[in-house]
Amino acid sequence: MKSFVRLRALIGLAAAALAAPTFAGDWTQYLGPTGLGVSPETGVFKAGHAPKVAWKTALQTGSAGLAVAGGRAFTIARDDENDYVVALDLKDGREAWRVKLDVLPVNPNGIAAAATPAVGGDRVVTLSTNCQLRAHDVATGAVAWHRDLKADYAVAAPRPCAGSPLVEGTLALALLPGKDDAGFAAFELATGKTAWVAQGPLRTHYAETSLATLGGERVALVNHAVLAPPPAEGQRPAPPRSGVTALRVSDGAKLLSHTLDEGFSWEAPLLVGPDRLAMFTNDEMRLFTVAKDGAGYKLTPAATTRDVTGGLNPPFLKDGLFFGVRDDDFAAVDPETGQALWK
């Protein structure tokens, strides 16, 4: 039985997109222009005004988000055999182009096409489930360059990739599929040439990354994972633990690394102020203060709340408050204290 996701555009979004190639409403990659999952647009939702569906289109199974730029929406979906990237016109939802990516890998974990594309200038960067990184021409979908991350980094195991690539300036940033000594890399957006590779046990092929400014420098906040040692015979394996690694975008230098004592999710860490960082697990949100520590930074626990969690629903920061879900509750949480104001 086939399953489908329906892509819907609201009138406010479609109207904003008509302004052309670059406009304030662009949402060029995962977590959008602010890196916090919030649009800077105002006045879209007004009291007493109910959004109306402008159009809808069906795409077969996938869980990637949307990148919106230049009047088009870009996403990755899949059919029974392949991943593909599609560009949709925001005026009416019609396909501008569709490009087949790769044959689906053997995937016992059931990860669908999950990596949100990223747009930078005339490039759309995609990462397929089979760990193939490509830059496409934004107008036609033609492949400008292609990197096989499994072959390039000698990863033999069939590990699916699900973490979204990002674009920062002239670089495309991507998670690498699980090799112990290479977990994250930057590529020249124009050519695909490797700019730098971050060393260290960053098992990040399935997790999300955010961008932020830390101490005046642009950084990638990578959700890394630490695996437990192999269990004794007859014992169940311990779950992995999430962590955060801050990498300077310009050269890949490691400025921060911190692993939780317990807890795990796929969600990106978020820098929610100059000295406050949030990490998410499937059970809670943890808040830390960020302080300079020599050439890098260190984290100190500040607060914990179980009213907002990671799971598969990224929390977001708006007007100084965190908004997110836990089970069937939607809550607003103070990022300074971790206290829920309402839910």
C-alpha positions as CSV (number, residue, x, y, z in Angstrom):
1,M,0.0,0.0,0.0
2,K,1.4,3.4,-1.0
3,S,1.5,6.3,1.4
4,F,1.5,9.9,0.4
5,V,2.3,13.3,1.9
6,R,0.2,16.3,0.8
7,L,2.0,19.6,0.3
8,R,-0.2,22.6,0.9
9,A,0.6,26.3,0.4
10,L,-1.3,29.0,2.2
11,I,-2.3,32.1,0.4
12,G,0.0,34.3,2.5
13,L,3.0,32.2,1.6
14,A,2.2,32.0,-2.1
15,A,1.6,35.7,-2.4
16,A,4.9,36.6,-0.7
17,A,6.7,34.3,-3.1
18,L,5.7,36.4,-6.1
19,A,8.1,39.1,-5.2
20,A,10.9,37.3,-7.1
21,P,14.3,35.9,-7.0
22,T,15.3,37.0,-3.5
23,F,12.8,38.3,-0.9
24,A,12.4,38.5,2.9
25,G,10.1,35.4,2.9
26,D,12.7,33.0,1.6
27,W,13.2,29.9,3.7
28,T,16.3,28.5,2.1
29,Q,17.1,25.6,4.3
30,Y,16.3,23.5,7.5
31,L,15.3,25.9,10.4
32,G,15.0,28.8,7.9
33,P,16.8,32.2,7.8
34,T,17.1,32.7,11.5
35,G,18.5,29.2,12.2
36,L,15.8,28.9,14.9
37,G,12.9,27.5,12.9
38,V,11.1,30.9,12.9
39,S,10.3,33.2,10.0
40,P,11.1,36.9,10.5
41,E,7.9,37.8,8.5
42,T,5.2,39.7,10.3
43,G,1.5,40.3,9.7
44,V,0.9,37.0,7.9
45,F,-1.6,35.7,10.5
46,K,-3.9,38.4,11.7
47,A,-6.7,38.2,14.3
48,G,-9.9,37.0,12.8
49,H,-8.2,35.9,9.5
50,A,-8.1,32.2,8.7
51,P,-5.5,31.1,6.2
52,K,-7.0,29.5,3.1
53,V,-5.4,26.7,1.0
54,A,-4.1,28.2,-2.3
55,W,-3.2,24.8,-3.8
56,K,-2.2,21.3,-2.9
57,T,-0.2,18.5,-4.5
58,A,0.5,14.9,-3.6
59,L,4.0,13.5,-3.2
60,Q,4.7,10.0,-2.4
61,T,6.4,9.0,1.0
62,G,9.0,11.4,2.4
63,S,9.7,13.4,5.5
64,A,12.0,16.1,4.2
65,G,11.0,19.7,4.9
66,L,10.8,22.6,2.3
67,A,13.3,25.0,1.1
68,V,11.6,28.1,-0.4
69,A,13.4,30.6,-2.7
70,G,12.8,32.6,-5.8
71,G,9.1,31.7,-6.0
72,R,9.7,27.9,-5.8
73,A,9.5,25.3,-3.1
74,F,12.1,22.4,-3.1
75,T,11.8,19.1,-1.4
76,I,12.9,15.5,-1.5
77,A,10.4,12.6,-1.8
78,R,10.6,9.0,-3.0
79,D,8.6,6.5,-5.0
80,D,8.8,2.7,-4.6
81,E,12.4,2.6,-6.0
82,N,14.1,6.0,-6.0
83,D,14.7,9.2,-4.1
84,Y,14.0,12.4,-6.2
85,V,14.1,16.1,-5.7
86,V,11.3,18.2,-7.0
87,A,10.8,22.0,-7.5
88,L,7.2,23.3,-7.2
89,D,6.0,26.7,-8.4
90,L,4.6,28.6,-5.4
91,K,1.9,30.2,-7.5
92,D,0.0,27.1,-8.3
93,G,2.0,24.0,-7.0
94,R,2.9,22.8,-10.5
95,E,6.2,20.9,-10.9
96,A,8.9,23.1,-12.5
97,W,11.3,20.2,-12.6
98,R,11.9,16.8,-11.0
99,V,15.3,14.9,-10.9
100,K,15.8,11.3,-9.9
101,L,18.6,11.0,-7.3
102,D,19.3,7.4,-6.3
103,V,18.0,3.9,-6.0
104,L,16.8,3.4,-2.4
105,P,19.3,1.6,-0.1
106,V,18.4,-1.4,1.9
107,N,17.0,0.4,4.9
108,P,15.9,-1.7,7.9
109,N,15.2,1.5,10.0
110,G,12.6,2.7,7.5
111,I,14.1,6.2,7.1
112,A,12.3,7.9,4.3
113,A,13.7,10.7,2.2
114,A,14.4,13.0,5.1
115,A,17.1,15.6,4.3
116,T,15.6,19.1,3.6
117,P,17.3,20.7,0.6
118,A,19.3,23.9,1.0
119,V,19.4,26.8,-1.5
120,G,22.3,29.1,-2.1
121,G,22.4,31.5,-5.1
122,D,21.9,29.4,-8.2
123,R,22.4,26.1,-6.4
124,V,20.0,23.7,-4.7
125,V,22.0,21.2,-2.5
126,T,20.5,17.8,-1.8
127,L,21.5,14.7,0.2
128,S,19.8,11.5,-0.7
129,T,19.0,8.6,1.6
130,N,21.9,6.8,-0.1
131,C,24.3,9.5,1.1
132,Q,24.8,11.2,-2.3
133,L,25.5,14.9,-2.1
134,R,24.6,17.0,-5.1
135,A,24.3,20.6,-6.2
136,H,21.6,21.3,-8.8
137,D,20.9,24.3,-11.0
138,V,18.1,26.1,-9.3
139,A,16.4,26.9,-12.6
140,T,16.5,23.4,-14.3
141,G,17.6,20.8,-11.7
142,A,20.6,19.9,-13.7
143,V,23.4,18.4,-11.5
144,A,26.3,20.9,-11.2
145,W,28.4,18.5,-9.1
146,H,28.0,15.2,-7.2
147,R,29.9,13.7,-4.2
148,D,29.5,10.1,-3.2
149,L,30.0,10.5,0.6
150,K,30.2,6.7,1.2
151,A,32.8,6.2,-1.5
152,D,34.8,9.3,-0.7
153,Y,35.0,8.5,3.0
154,A,35.3,4.7,2.7
155,V,32.0,3.8,4.5
156,A,31.1,0.3,3.5
157,A,28.1,-0.3,5.8
158,P,24.7,0.6,4.3
159,R,23.9,3.5,6.7
160,P,21.1,5.8,5.4
161,C,21.7,9.6,5.5
162,A,18.9,11.8,6.9
163,G,20.5,15.0,8.2
164,S,19.8,18.1,6.1
165,P,22.7,19.8,4.3
166,L,23.1,23.5,4.9
167,V,24.5,26.5,2.9
168,E,26.6,29.2,4.6
169,G,28.1,31.8,2.3
170,T,30.2,30.0,-0.4
171,L,30.1,26.6,1.4
172,A,27.8,23.6,1.5
173,L,27.9,21.8,4.8
174,A,27.0,18.1,5.2
175,L,27.0,15.2,7.6
176,L,29.1,12.3,6.7
177,P,27.7,8.7,7.0
178,G,29.2,7.4,10.2
179,K,33.0,7.0,9.7
180,D,34.7,7.3,13.1
181,D,37.3,9.8,12.1
182,A,35.3,12.0,9.8
183,G,31.8,13.2,10.7
184,F,31.1,16.5,9.1
185,A,32.5,18.4,6.1
186,A,32.3,21.6,4.1
187,F,32.4,21.7,0.3
188,E,32.8,24.6,-2.1
189,L,29.3,25.5,-3.3
190,A,30.4,26.4,-6.8
191,T,32.5,23.3,-7.5
192,G,31.9,20.6,-4.8
193,K,35.6,20.5,-3.9
194,T,36.3,19.6,-0.2
195,A,37.0,22.7,1.9
196,W,37.5,21.0,5.2
197,V,36.6,17.8,7.1
198,A,36.0,17.8,10.9
199,Q,37.8,15.0,12.7
200,G,36.5,13.1,15.7
201,P,33.8,10.5,16.5
202,L,30.9,12.5,15.2
203,R,28.3,9.9,14.3
204,T,25.9,12.4,12.7
205,H,24.5,10.9,9.5
206,Y,20.9,10.8,10.8
207,A,20.8,14.0,12.9
208,E,20.2,17.7,12.2
209,T,22.6,20.7,12.4
210,S,21.9,24.4,13.1
211,L,23.9,27.5,12.2
212,A,24.6,30.3,14.7
213,T,26.9,33.2,15.6
214,L,29.1,32.4,18.6
215,G,31.5,35.0,19.8
216,G,31.2,36.9,16.5
217,E,32.0,33.8,14.4
218,R,29.6,31.7,12.3
219,V,29.4,28.1,13.6
220,A,27.7,24.8,12.8
221,L,26.1,23.2,15.9
222,V,26.3,19.5,15.1
223,N,24.1,17.0,17.0
224,H,26.7,14.3,17.4
225,A,26.0,10.9,19.0
226,V,28.2,8.7,21.3
227,L,27.5,5.0,21.1
228,A,27.8,2.8,24.2
229,P,30.4,0.0,24.2
230,P,29.2,-3.3,22.9
231,P,27.0,-5.1,25.5
232,A,28.0,-8.3,27.3
233,E,26.6,-11.5,25.9
234,G,22.9,-11.7,26.6
235,Q,22.6,-8.0,27.5
236,R,20.7,-5.4,25.6
237,P,22.8,-2.5,24.1
238,A,22.6,0.8,25.9
239,P,21.0,3.7,24.0
240,P,23.3,6.3,22.3
241,R,23.7,9.8,23.9
242,S,23.4,13.0,22.1
243,G,26.0,15.8,22.2
244,V,26.8,19.1,20.5
245,T,30.0,19.9,18.6
246,A,30.5,23.5,17.5
247,L,32.6,23.8,14.3
248,R,33.8,27.2,12.9
249,V,32.3,27.4,9.5
250,S,35.3,29.1,7.9
251,D,37.8,26.3,8.7
252,G,36.1,23.5,10.6
253,A,37.9,24.3,13.9
254,K,36.3,22.6,16.9
255,L,35.2,25.3,19.4
256,L,33.0,23.3,21.7
257,S,32.2,19.6,22.4
258,H,29.8,18.4,25.0
259,T,28.0,15.0,25.4
260,L,24.9,14.5,27.6
261,D,25.1,12.0,30.4
262,E,21.9,10.4,29.0
263,G,19.2,11.1,26.4
264,F,19.1,11.2,22.6
265,S,17.2,12.8,19.7
266,W,17.8,13.8,16.1
267,E,17.1,17.5,16.7
268,A,19.7,20.2,16.2
269,P,21.1,22.1,19.2
270,L,20.0,25.8,19.2
271,L,21.9,28.8,20.3
272,V,19.1,30.9,21.8
273,G,21.2,33.9,22.9
274,P,24.8,35.0,23.2
275,D,25.4,32.7,26.2
276,R,22.5,30.2,26.2
277,L,22.3,26.9,24.3
278,A,19.4,24.4,24.2
279,M,19.8,20.7,23.6
280,F,16.9,18.3,23.1
281,T,16.3,14.6,23.8
282,N,13.2,12.5,23.3
283,D,12.2,13.2,26.9
284,E,13.3,16.8,27.7
285,M,15.0,20.0,26.8
286,R,18.2,20.9,28.5
287,L,19.5,24.5,28.7
288,F,23.2,25.5,29.2
289,T,25.1,28.7,29.7
290,V,28.0,29.1,27.2
291,A,31.3,30.6,28.4
292,K,34.6,31.2,26.8
293,D,37.2,28.6,27.7
294,G,40.6,29.3,26.2
295,A,40.4,29.2,22.5
296,G,37.0,27.5,22.7
297,Y,33.9,27.4,24.8
298,K,32.4,25.2,27.6
299,L,28.8,24.5,28.7
300,T,27.4,24.6,32.2
301,P,23.9,23.2,33.0
302,A,21.4,25.9,33.6
303,A,17.9,24.4,33.5
304,T,15.9,21.3,32.4
305,T,12.3,21.0,31.3
306,R,10.2,18.0,30.4
307,D,7.4,20.2,28.9
308,V,9.2,20.5,25.6
309,T,11.1,17.6,23.9
310,G,12.9,16.8,20.7
311,G,11.4,13.7,19.3
312,L,10.6,14.3,15.7
313,N,9.1,17.8,16.2
314,P,11.7,20.5,16.5
315,P,10.9,23.2,19.1
316,F,11.4,26.8,18.0
317,L,12.2,30.1,19.7
318,K,9.8,33.1,19.1
319,D,9.7,36.4,21.0
320,G,12.0,35.1,23.7
321,L,10.0,31.9,24.4
322,F,10.4,28.3,23.4
323,F,7.4,26.6,21.8
324,G,7.2,22.9,21.4
325,V,5.3,19.7,22.1
326,R,5.4,16.8,24.4
327,D,3.0,14.0,23.7
328,D,-0.4,15.8,23.2
329,D,0.6,19.1,24.8
330,F,1.8,22.3,23.2
331,A,3.8,24.5,25.6
332,A,5.5,27.9,25.9
333,V,8.7,27.7,28.0
334,D,11.0,30.4,29.4
335,P,14.5,29.6,28.0
336,E,16.1,31.2,31.1
337,T,14.4,29.1,33.7
338,G,13.0,26.1,31.8
339,Q,9.5,26.9,33.4
340,A,6.4,26.4,31.3
341,L,4.3,29.6,31.2
342,W,1.3,27.7,29.7
343,K,0.5,24.4,27.9
